[in-house]
């Protein structure tokens, strides 16, 4: 019960929802993967403090991995946009889609950063 209370207290304290936006949340993604792999066990956090800490560390590791991948996608897309901006023959609608994709990736980074803040604070709270 301590874990659950700490989880909800941290949501209130930080104002951050660790569930992400729609299906984007890292906890939700790991839970779905685990559910599929185990045919029904989707409980990532566990019921003890040790298992919760292990689950939170797993989530933070995934957040770091996804952040790195997304930052790389942003760098590549920025380069493509720069090249497209320089090419007057480039399709304007396609360029706009690329810019929209870039904005979505930036939003993903913002969500990942919030998740990281949440889980690091929660780990600190749990000691």
N, CA and C of each residue as an Amber inpcrd file, in Angstrom:
protein
   381
   0.8200000  -1.1960000   0.0000000   0.0000000   0.0000000   0.0000000
   0.8660000   1.2630000   0.0000000   2.0420000   1.1930000   0.6280000
   2.9630000   2.3280000   0.6740000   3.3540000   2.7610000  -0.7340000
   3.5810000   1.8010000  -1.6100000   3.9990000   2.0900000  -2.9810000
   2.8800000   2.8250000  -3.7200000   1.6940000   2.2920000  -3.6220000
   0.5500000   2.8860000  -4.3030000   0.3160000   4.3100000  -3.8070000
   0.3800000   4.5000000  -2.5000000   0.1760000   5.8380000  -1.9330000
   1.2800000   6.7850000  -2.3880000   2.5250000   6.3110000  -2.3740000
   3.6450000   7.1500000  -2.8200000   3.4710000   7.5340000  -4.2940000
   2.9960000   6.5930000  -5.0880000   2.7680000   6.8230000  -6.5130000
   1.7530000   7.9520000  -6.7150000   0.6150000   7.8460000  -6.0400000
  -0.4250000   8.8630000  -6.1980000  -0.0420000  10.1850000  -5.5400000
   0.6710000  10.1280000  -4.4210000   1.1650000  11.3560000  -3.7960000
   2.1170000  12.0940000  -4.7340000   2.9740000  11.3350000  -5.4240000
   3.9440000  11.9470000  -6.3380000   3.2300000  12.5630000  -7.5440000
   2.1510000  11.9400000  -7.9920000   1.3760000  12.5350000  -9.0860000
   0.8340000  13.8950000  -8.6610000   0.3200000  13.9490000  -7.4480000
  -0.2350000  15.2010000  -6.9370000   0.8680000  16.2290000  -6.7110000
   1.9800000  15.7850000  -6.1440000   3.0860000  16.6840000  -5.8070000
   3.7280000  17.2890000  -7.0540000   3.9430000  16.4650000  -8.0850000
   4.6360000  16.9300000  -9.2940000   3.6910000  17.4780000 -10.3520000
   2.4240000  17.0830000 -10.2800000   1.4850000  17.4690000 -11.3260000
   1.7220000  16.7360000 -12.6280000   2.4850000  15.6530000 -12.5610000
   2.8360000  14.8730000 -13.7520000   2.0700000  13.5550000 -13.7270000
   1.4740000  13.2230000 -14.8630000   0.8460000  11.9150000 -15.0020000
   1.8400000  10.9710000 -15.6590000   2.2280000   9.9030000 -14.9740000
   3.1850000   8.9720000 -15.5530000   2.5560000   8.0670000 -16.6080000
   1.2820000   8.2670000 -16.8660000   0.5850000   7.4180000 -17.8270000
   0.7030000   7.9530000 -19.2430000   1.3810000   9.0630000 -19.3960000
   1.6250000   9.5980000 -20.7270000   0.3720000  10.1280000 -21.3820000
   0.4240000  10.1770000 -22.6640000  -0.6420000  10.7400000 -23.4810000
  -1.1780000   9.6280000 -24.3710000  -2.3830000   9.1730000 -24.1000000
  -2.9350000   8.0770000 -24.8930000  -2.1390000   6.8090000 -24.6550000
  -1.6210000   6.2350000 -25.7200000  -0.8400000   5.0010000 -25.5990000
   0.6560000   5.2710000 -25.5120000   1.0510000   6.5030000 -25.3190000
   2.4630000   6.8720000 -25.3390000   3.2030000   6.5960000 -24.0350000
   2.5170000   6.4240000 -22.9400000   3.1930000   6.2790000 -21.6640000
   4.0960000   5.0570000 -21.6040000   5.2710000   5.2350000 -21.0430000
   6.2540000   4.1530000 -20.9580000   5.7550000   3.0250000 -20.0690000
   5.1310000   3.3660000 -18.9400000   4.5740000   2.3360000 -18.0630000
   3.5570000   1.4990000 -18.8260000   2.6860000   2.1570000 -19.5590000
   1.6610000   1.4470000 -20.3280000   2.3020000   0.5440000 -21.3880000
   3.3080000   1.0440000 -22.0700000   3.9690000   0.2580000 -23.1130000
   4.6520000  -0.9840000 -22.5320000   5.3760000  -0.8070000 -21.4330000
   6.0520000  -1.9450000 -20.8090000   5.0280000  -2.9440000 -20.2900000
   3.9580000  -2.4470000 -19.7150000   2.8960000  -3.3070000 -19.2040000
   2.2810000  -4.1450000 -20.3230000   2.0120000  -3.5130000 -21.4610000
   1.4370000  -4.2370000 -22.5950000   2.4100000  -5.2790000 -23.1290000
   3.6920000  -4.9380000 -23.2200000   4.7010000  -5.8830000 -23.6890000
   4.7910000  -7.0850000 -22.7450000   4.8020000  -6.7940000 -21.4550000
   4.9060000  -7.8550000 -20.4540000   3.6620000  -8.7360000 -20.4830000
   2.4970000  -8.1330000 -20.6200000   1.2390000  -8.8700000 -20.7080000
   1.2770000  -9.8390000 -21.8860000   1.7340000  -9.3540000 -23.0250000
   1.8170000 -10.1880000 -24.2230000   2.8270000 -11.3190000 -24.0390000
   3.9850000 -10.9870000 -23.4490000   5.0440000 -11.9800000 -23.2830000
   4.6910000 -13.0580000 -22.2680000   3.8750000 -12.7150000 -21.2740000
   3.5690000 -13.6620000 -20.1930000   2.1370000 -14.1810000 -20.2430000
   1.3900000 -13.7580000 -21.2450000  -0.0140000 -14.1570000 -21.3820000
  -0.8470000 -13.7680000 -20.1640000  -0.6710000 -12.5250000 -19.7100000
  -1.5760000 -12.0230000 -18.6880000  -0.9600000 -11.3100000 -17.5100000
   0.3510000 -11.3820000 -17.3160000   0.9710000 -10.6900000 -16.1870000
   1.4380000  -9.3240000 -16.6540000   0.6410000  -8.2930000 -16.3930000
   0.9990000  -6.9560000 -16.8480000   1.3750000  -6.0240000 -15.7020000
   1.6150000  -6.5810000 -14.5300000   1.9020000  -5.7730000 -13.3500000
   3.4010000  -5.5080000 -13.2550000   3.8390000  -4.3900000 -13.7740000
   5.2590000  -4.0450000 -13.8710000   5.8580000  -3.6950000 -12.5190000
   5.0670000  -3.0720000 -11.6660000   5.6010000  -2.4990000 -10.4340000
   5.7630000  -3.5230000  -9.3190000   4.9150000  -4.5010000  -9.2260000
   5.0100000  -5.4880000  -8.1530000   4.3730000  -4.9750000  -6.8710000
   4.4350000  -5.7850000  -5.8380000   3.7330000  -5.4360000  -4.6000000
   4.6720000  -5.1170000  -3.4340000   5.9650000  -5.2880000  -3.6230000
   6.9190000  -4.9510000  -2.5690000   7.7080000  -3.7120000  -2.9810000
   8.3270000  -3.0800000  -2.0240000   9.1360000  -1.9030000  -2.3410000
  10.2630000  -2.2700000  -3.2920000  10.8990000  -3.4120000  -3.0600000
  12.0050000  -3.8500000  -3.9240000  11.5290000  -4.0760000  -5.3620000
  10.3730000  -4.7170000  -5.5150000   9.8800000  -4.9630000  -6.8740000
   9.4290000  -3.6580000  -7.5390000   8.8780000  -2.7470000  -6.7350000
   8.4770000  -1.4500000  -7.2810000   9.6940000  -0.6700000  -7.7510000
  10.7340000  -0.6480000  -6.9310000  11.9700000   0.0450000  -7.3050000
  12.5360000  -0.5580000  -8.5890000  12.5530000  -1.8820000  -8.6840000
  13.0390000  -2.5480000  -9.8970000  12.1920000  -2.1470000 -11.1030000
  10.8810000  -2.0860000 -10.9290000   9.9900000  -1.6700000 -12.0070000
  10.2290000  -0.2260000 -12.4200000  10.4070000   0.6460000 -11.4400000
  10.6500000   2.0510000 -11.7440000  11.9900000   2.2380000 -12.4610000
  12.9830000   1.4730000 -12.0530000  14.2850000   1.5350000 -12.7310000
  14.1510000   1.0380000 -14.1690000  13.3780000  -0.0130000 -14.3610000
  13.1240000  -0.5270000 -15.7120000  12.4680000   0.5580000 -16.5720000
  11.5200000   1.2620000 -16.0010000  10.8380000   2.3400000 -16.7250000
  11.8210000   3.4630000 -17.0450000  12.6380000   3.8560000 -16.0650000
  13.6140000   4.9240000 -16.3000000  14.6170000   4.5360000 -17.3800000
  15.0400000   3.2830000 -17.3880000  15.9530000   2.8200000 -18.4250000
  15.3020000   2.9160000 -19.7970000  14.0310000   2.5390000 -19.8740000
  13.3110000   2.6340000 -21.1530000  13.1430000   4.0950000 -21.5540000
  12.8410000   4.9610000 -20.5920000  12.7020000   6.3890000 -20.8820000
  14.0170000   6.9270000 -21.4580000  15.1330000   6.5520000 -20.8630000
  16.4420000   7.0080000 -21.3450000  16.7030000   6.4970000 -22.7600000
  16.3630000   5.2490000 -22.9960000  16.5530000   4.6390000 -24.3200000
  15.6840000   5.3540000 -25.3660000  14.4240000   5.5630000 -25.0370000
  13.5060000   6.2290000 -25.9670000  13.9010000   7.6830000 -26.2000000
  14.3850000   8.3390000 -25.1580000  14.8380000   9.7230000 -25.2970000
  16.0010000   9.7990000 -26.2740000  16.9440000   8.9020000 -26.1120000
  18.1080000   8.8810000 -27.0030000  17.6720000   8.6310000 -28.4480000
  16.7910000   7.6540000 -28.6600000  16.3000000   7.3460000 -30.0080000
  15.5430000   8.5320000 -30.6030000  14.7080000   9.1690000 -29.8050000
  13.8980000  10.2880000 -30.2900000  14.7730000  11.4960000 -30.5970000
  15.7730000  11.7520000 -29.7610000  16.6860000  12.8610000 -30.0300000
  17.4320000  12.6420000 -31.3410000  17.8040000  11.3980000 -31.6240000
  18.4780000  11.0770000 -32.8870000  17.5260000  11.3120000 -34.0670000
  16.2740000  10.9040000 -33.9210000  15.2870000  11.1530000 -34.9780000
  15.1070000  12.6460000 -35.2120000  15.1140000  13.4190000 -34.1430000
  14.9800000  14.8740000 -34.2610000  16.1610000  15.4530000 -35.0340000
  17.3740000  15.0170000 -34.6830000  18.5610000  15.5140000 -35.3910000
  18.4700000  15.1950000 -36.8860000  18.0950000  13.9520000 -37.2080000
  17.9940000  13.5490000 -38.6130000  16.9120000  14.3410000 -39.3430000
  15.7740000  14.5140000 -38.7080000  14.6730000  15.2320000 -39.3450000
  15.0080000  16.7020000 -39.5320000  15.6890000  17.3040000 -38.5690000
  16.1080000  18.6980000 -38.7210000  17.0310000  18.8540000 -39.9290000
  17.9280000  17.8990000 -40.1140000  18.8390000  17.9300000 -41.2590000
  18.0590000  17.7850000 -42.5670000  17.0980000  16.8770000 -42.5860000
  16.2730000  16.6980000 -43.7830000  15.4700000  17.9670000 -44.0820000
  14.9380000  18.5930000 -43.0420000  14.1680000  19.8260000 -43.2290000
  15.0660000  20.9370000 -43.7630000  16.2770000  21.0270000 -43.2250000
  17.2160000  22.0520000 -43.7000000  17.5130000  21.8410000 -45.1840000
  17.7740000  20.5870000 -45.5590000  18.0560000  20.2880000 -46.9580000
  16.8330000  20.5920000 -47.8280000  15.6550000  20.2620000 -47.3460000
  14.4270000  20.5110000 -48.1090000  14.1610000  22.0070000 -48.2440000
  14.4350000  22.7630000 -47.1810000  14.2660000  24.2200000 -47.2350000
  15.1630000  24.8390000 -48.3010000  16.3580000  24.2650000 -48.4550000
  17.3220000  24.7720000 -49.4340000  16.9710000  24.3580000 -50.8670000
  16.1590000  23.3200000 -51.0100000  15.8000000  22.7950000 -52.3230000
  14.4470000  23.3750000 -52.7410000  14.4600000  24.3500000 -53.6050000
  13.2280000  25.0400000 -54.0200000  12.2530000  24.1120000 -54.7520000
  12.7310000  23.0030000 -55.2810000  11.8590000  22.0720000 -56.0030000
  11.1610000  21.0960000 -55.0530000  11.5140000  21.1450000 -53.7710000
  10.9430000  20.2030000 -52.8040000   9.4640000  20.5170000 -52.5790000
   8.6550000  19.5030000 -52.4830000   7.2130000  19.6360000 -52.3010000
   6.8990000  20.3220000 -50.9620000   6.1750000  21.4240000 -51.0280000
   5.8600000  22.2200000 -49.8300000   5.0050000  21.4300000 -48.8400000
   4.0740000  20.6340000 -49.3330000   3.2250000  19.8380000 -48.4290000
   4.0520000  18.7940000 -47.6930000   4.9790000  18.1820000 -48.4010000
   5.8490000  17.1890000 -47.7590000   6.7330000  17.8570000 -46.7110000
   7.2230000  19.0300000 -47.0210000   8.0390000  19.7740000 -46.0660000
   7.2250000  20.1060000 -44.8130000   5.9850000  20.5090000 -44.9970000
   5.1280000  20.8130000 -43.8500000   4.8840000  19.5650000 -43.0020000
   4.6850000  18.4130000 -43.6380000   4.5170000  17.1570000 -42.8810000
   5.7620000  16.8390000 -42.0620000   6.9200000  17.0950000 -42.6510000
   8.1710000  16.8620000 -41.9310000   8.2560000  17.7780000 -40.7100000
   7.8530000  19.0220000 -40.8670000   7.8700000  19.9660000 -39.7480000
   6.8650000  19.5500000 -38.6720000   5.7170000  19.0470000 -39.0970000
   4.7360000  18.5340000 -38.1360000   5.2880000  17.3310000 -37.3880000
   5.9670000  16.4420000 -38.1160000   6.5920000  15.2760000 -37.4770000
   7.6310000  15.7230000 -36.4500000   8.3840000  16.7470000 -36.7930000
   9.3850000  17.2760000 -35.8760000   8.7290000  17.7830000 -34.5990000
   7.6190000  18.4850000 -34.7390000   6.9050000  18.9830000 -33.5590000
   6.3910000  17.8320000 -32.6930000   5.9220000  16.7640000 -33.3030000
   5.4490000  15.6030000 -32.5440000   6.6100000  14.9360000 -31.8000000
   7.7710000  14.8530000 -32.4300000   8.9330000  14.2740000 -31.7620000
   9.3670000  15.1390000 -30.5770000   9.2940000  16.4380000 -30.7430000
   9.6200000  17.3410000 -29.6290000   8.6370000  17.1520000 -28.4800000
   7.3810000  16.9380000 -28.8150000   6.3630000  16.6740000 -27.8010000
   6.6600000  15.3480000 -27.0860000   7.0670000  14.3480000 -27.8500000
   7.4360000  13.0580000 -27.2470000   8.5780000  13.2280000 -26.2540000
   9.5700000  14.0340000 -26.6140000  10.6990000  14.2900000 -25.7060000
  10.1940000  14.9520000 -24.4330000   9.2750000  15.8920000 -24.5660000
   8.7180000  16.5680000 -23.3920000   8.0270000  15.5520000 -22.4670000
   7.2440000  14.6480000 -23.0450000   6.5720000  13.6280000 -22.2400000
   7.5790000  12.7000000 -21.5680000   8.5980000  12.3000000 -22.3040000
   9.6250000  11.4190000 -21.7300000  10.3550000  12.1200000 -20.5860000
  10.6550000  13.3970000 -20.7610000  11.3180000  14.1520000 -19.6910000
  10.4470000  14.2040000 -18.4450000   9.1460000  14.4140000 -18.6340000
   8.2330000  14.4480000 -17.4960000   8.1930000  13.0930000 -16.7920000
   8.1470000  12.0220000 -17.5640000   8.1590000  10.6900000 -16.9580000
   9.4380000  10.4820000 -16.1510000  10.5640000  10.9080000 -16.7130000
  11.8310000  10.7650000 -16.0070000  11.8300000  11.5140000 -14.6870000
  11.3350000  12.7400000 -14.7070000  11.2390000  13.5400000 -13.4790000
  10.3740000  12.8100000 -12.4560000   9.2350000  12.3040000 -12.9020000
   8.3040000  11.6240000 -12.0090000   8.9500000  10.4040000 -11.3520000
   9.5150000   9.5230000 -12.1480000  10.0540000   8.2730000 -11.5910000
  11.3190000   8.4890000 -10.7580000  12.1490000   9.4620000 -11.1250000
  13.3150000   9.7590000 -10.2800000  12.8640000  10.2920000  -8.9240000
  11.8680000  11.1760000  -8.9290000  11.3330000  11.7070000  -7.6600000
  10.7020000  10.6010000  -6.8400000   9.9990000   9.6920000  -7.4950000
   9.3620000   8.5850000  -6.7940000  10.3990000   7.6490000  -6.1790000
  11.4530000   7.3550000  -6.9100000  12.5300000   6.5200000  -6.3620000
  13.1670000   7.1900000  -5.1500000  13.3820000   8.4800000  -5.2370000
  13.9460000   9.2200000  -4.1120000  13.0080000   9.1460000  -2.8990000
  11.7230000   9.2930000  -3.1540000  10.7240000   9.2380000  -2.0810000
  10.7110000   7.8560000  -1.3970000  10.8520000   6.8190000  -2.1880000
  10.8220000   5.4550000  -1.6390000  12.1300000   5.0860000  -0.9380000
  13.1520000   5.9120000  -1.1770000  14.4240000   5.6840000  -0.4910000
  15.2160000   4.6250000  -1.1290000
